Amino acid sequence: MAISLQKGQRVDLTKGNPSLSKILVGLGWDPVKQKSSGGLLAGLFGGGGGVDIDCDASVILLGDNDKLRNNKDVIYFGNLKSGDGSIQHTGDNLTGDGDGDDEQILIDLSRIPSHIHKLVFVVNIYDCVKRKQHFGMIQNAFIRIVNSNNHQELIHFNLTENYDGKTSLVAGEIYRHGQDWKFAAVGNGTQAASLSDIVRSYS
């Protein structure tokens, strides 16, 4: 039975399950069904109607003081695998249609280099400024963690806030706590216009 988290909660990943190493982090979302391209949501930003909302999930690997050491430590659709092979993005989903995870990231906790202390999972809207799109046009967003060995869902966090006007989301974090790993349900929306803007905030 998965642990369902609320924003701000933290939970142990490996302390009670020391054999846990290979996990799948799934992120999902659905586009809001708009009645018409001139409806309320389209009116908020003056557009967005009729164009698929392309959300991209990424993970940013941070070292000491929550700082990014190297741009190669950003795993996303343009850089699908970490250099050491401990983290692999399974690829881009362009629309968010369908049930279940929209994008998945595979992680081997035992292979993450010791200088990496935190993994930050973010979702941003591709080309959001030009397309005049924001997360008020998205619903049912979530992040979940699955044990890859037995496919058991361990953690599920629904992002239920009103994210009108927000163009990126920090969904959650996996971080070292002594010899163990923990997960934090973050769920913060920002107005970063691109993944590059998000990455710069950790530089």
VMD Tcl script that draws the C-alpha trace (Angstrom):
set ca {
  {0.00 0.00 0.00}
  {1.55 3.30 -1.10}
  {2.04 6.16 1.34}
  {-0.04 9.13 0.19}
  {1.70 12.39 1.08}
  {0.60 15.98 1.58}
  {2.68 18.99 0.62}
  {5.63 19.48 2.94}
  {5.72 15.92 4.26}
  {8.92 13.86 4.27}
  {9.25 10.10 4.40}
  {12.08 7.58 4.60}
  {12.80 5.60 1.45}
  {15.60 3.24 2.45}
  {15.76 3.32 6.26}
  {13.04 0.70 6.68}
  {13.90 -0.98 3.39}
  {17.71 -1.14 3.16}
  {17.60 -3.42 0.11}
  {15.74 -0.78 -1.92}
  {18.00 0.47 -4.67}
  {16.30 0.55 -8.05}
  {13.27 2.83 -8.18}
  {11.04 4.37 -10.81}
  {9.90 7.95 -10.38}
  {6.72 8.55 -12.37}
  {5.27 11.98 -13.07}
  {1.85 12.51 -14.60}
  {-0.64 15.23 -15.51}
  {-3.72 15.77 -17.64}
  {-4.68 18.79 -19.73}
  {-7.78 20.58 -18.45}
  {-10.69 19.91 -20.79}
  {-11.58 23.37 -22.07}
  {-15.10 24.02 -23.31}
  {-13.81 26.30 -26.01}
  {-10.63 28.07 -26.98}
  {-12.19 31.31 -25.77}
  {-13.09 29.97 -22.33}
  {-11.97 31.16 -18.94}
  {-8.62 29.38 -18.92}
  {-7.70 30.62 -22.35}
  {-8.68 34.11 -21.27}
  {-6.38 34.10 -18.26}
  {-3.28 34.37 -20.38}
  {-4.93 35.39 -23.63}
  {-4.29 32.09 -25.40}
  {-3.37 28.45 -25.02}
  {-6.56 27.14 -26.61}
  {-6.28 24.42 -29.19}
  {-2.59 23.72 -28.63}
  {-1.36 20.64 -26.78}
  {0.40 21.46 -23.53}
  {3.83 19.81 -23.64}
  {5.03 19.28 -20.07}
  {8.58 18.06 -19.55}
  {9.81 16.23 -16.45}
  {13.44 16.62 -15.45}
  {15.69 15.83 -12.51}
  {18.43 18.16 -11.30}
  {21.31 16.56 -9.38}
  {22.67 18.80 -6.63}
  {25.84 18.65 -4.59}
  {26.93 20.49 -1.47}
  {24.79 23.48 -0.45}
  {22.12 22.42 -2.96}
  {24.23 23.66 -5.86}
  {24.46 22.27 -9.40}
  {28.07 21.33 -10.17}
  {27.74 20.61 -13.89}
  {25.02 21.12 -16.49}
  {25.44 17.43 -17.39}
  {23.80 16.77 -14.00}
  {20.46 17.86 -15.45}
  {18.61 14.83 -16.81}
  {15.81 15.72 -19.27}
  {14.60 14.94 -22.80}
  {17.82 16.38 -24.25}
  {20.13 14.50 -21.87}
  {18.44 11.21 -21.04}
  {21.14 9.53 -18.96}
  {23.58 10.56 -16.26}
  {27.26 9.97 -17.04}
  {27.55 7.25 -14.39}
  {24.36 5.52 -15.55}
  {22.60 5.81 -12.19}
  {19.72 7.86 -13.61}
  {17.88 7.42 -16.91}
  {14.94 9.37 -18.33}
  {12.71 7.16 -20.49}
  {11.83 9.93 -22.95}
  {9.52 12.82 -23.78}
  {5.71 12.75 -23.79}
  {4.32 15.59 -25.88}
  {0.68 15.87 -24.76}
  {-0.08 14.33 -21.35}
  {-2.96 12.32 -22.80}
  {-3.76 8.90 -21.35}
  {-3.78 7.39 -17.88}
  {-0.82 6.68 -15.63}
  {2.68 8.16 -15.77}
  {3.38 10.62 -18.55}
  {7.13 10.55 -18.04}
  {9.34 8.22 -16.02}
  {12.82 8.42 -14.57}
  {14.70 5.25 -13.57}
  {17.12 5.55 -10.65}
  {19.65 3.23 -9.03}
  {20.25 4.82 -5.64}
  {23.28 2.60 -4.98}
  {25.10 4.01 -8.03}
  {24.55 7.71 -7.39}
  {27.98 9.32 -6.78}
  {28.70 10.35 -3.19}
  {29.03 14.04 -4.15}
  {25.37 14.12 -5.22}
  {23.21 14.90 -2.19}
  {19.81 15.73 -3.66}
  {17.65 14.95 -6.71}
  {15.10 17.65 -7.55}
  {12.19 16.61 -9.77}
  {10.72 19.45 -11.80}
  {8.05 19.77 -14.48}
  {7.95 22.71 -16.86}
  {5.81 23.65 -19.86}
  {7.75 23.66 -23.10}
  {7.62 27.00 -24.95}
  {5.11 28.29 -22.37}
  {5.64 32.01 -23.06}
  {5.10 31.76 -26.82}
  {2.12 29.43 -26.37}
  {0.72 31.46 -23.44}
  {0.29 28.35 -21.29}
  {0.55 27.77 -17.54}
  {-0.17 25.11 -14.95}
  {-3.69 26.38 -14.37}
  {-4.36 24.50 -17.62}
  {-3.15 21.23 -16.07}
  {-4.99 18.95 -13.64}
  {-4.35 15.68 -11.78}
  {-0.59 16.25 -11.54}
  {1.30 13.77 -9.37}
  {4.68 12.30 -8.58}
  {5.08 8.72 -7.38}
  {7.88 6.33 -6.48}
  {7.80 2.65 -7.39}
  {10.09 -0.20 -6.35}
  {11.42 -1.33 -9.75}
  {12.08 -4.88 -8.55}
  {8.51 -5.75 -7.63}
  {6.58 -2.82 -9.21}
  {5.12 -1.88 -5.82}
  {4.13 1.75 -5.52}
  {5.79 3.14 -2.39}
  {4.89 6.83 -2.38}
  {2.23 8.93 -4.13}
  {1.91 12.72 -3.94}
  {-0.91 14.56 -5.71}
  {-0.18 18.20 -6.54}
  {-3.56 19.71 -5.76}
  {-2.86 23.43 -5.39}
  {-4.13 26.09 -7.77}
  {-1.15 26.71 -10.05}
  {-2.72 29.44 -12.22}
  {0.03 31.57 -13.73}
  {2.81 29.16 -12.72}
  {4.95 27.82 -15.54}
  {7.07 25.29 -13.67}
  {6.59 22.95 -10.71}
  {9.08 21.53 -8.25}
  {7.23 18.28 -7.58}
  {9.47 16.56 -5.07}
  {12.99 15.80 -3.88}
  {14.95 12.67 -3.02}
  {17.85 13.49 -0.70}
  {20.49 11.88 1.45}
  {19.93 11.70 5.19}
  {23.05 10.17 6.68}
  {23.42 6.78 5.00}
  {19.79 6.70 3.90}
  {17.58 8.36 1.28}
  {14.38 10.28 2.00}
  {11.64 11.82 -0.15}
  {10.13 15.27 0.34}
  {6.76 16.28 -1.17}
  {7.45 19.84 -2.37}
  {4.72 20.89 -4.83}
  {5.93 24.47 -5.32}
  {4.96 26.40 -8.45}
  {7.28 29.04 -9.92}
  {7.24 31.42 -12.86}
  {10.42 30.11 -14.42}
  {9.84 30.29 -18.17}
  {12.09 27.37 -19.11}
  {14.21 24.56 -17.73}
  {17.25 26.81 -18.17}
  {15.67 29.35 -15.81}
  {15.05 26.62 -13.23}
  {18.61 25.32 -13.55}
  {20.08 28.81 -13.09}
  {18.34 29.09 -9.72}
  {20.54 26.21 -8.49}
  {23.81 27.52 -9.93}
}
mol new
graphics top color blue
foreach p $ca { graphics top sphere $p radius 0.5 }
foreach p [lrange $ca 0 end-1] q [lrange $ca 1 end] { graphics top cylinder $p $q radius 0.2 }
display resetview
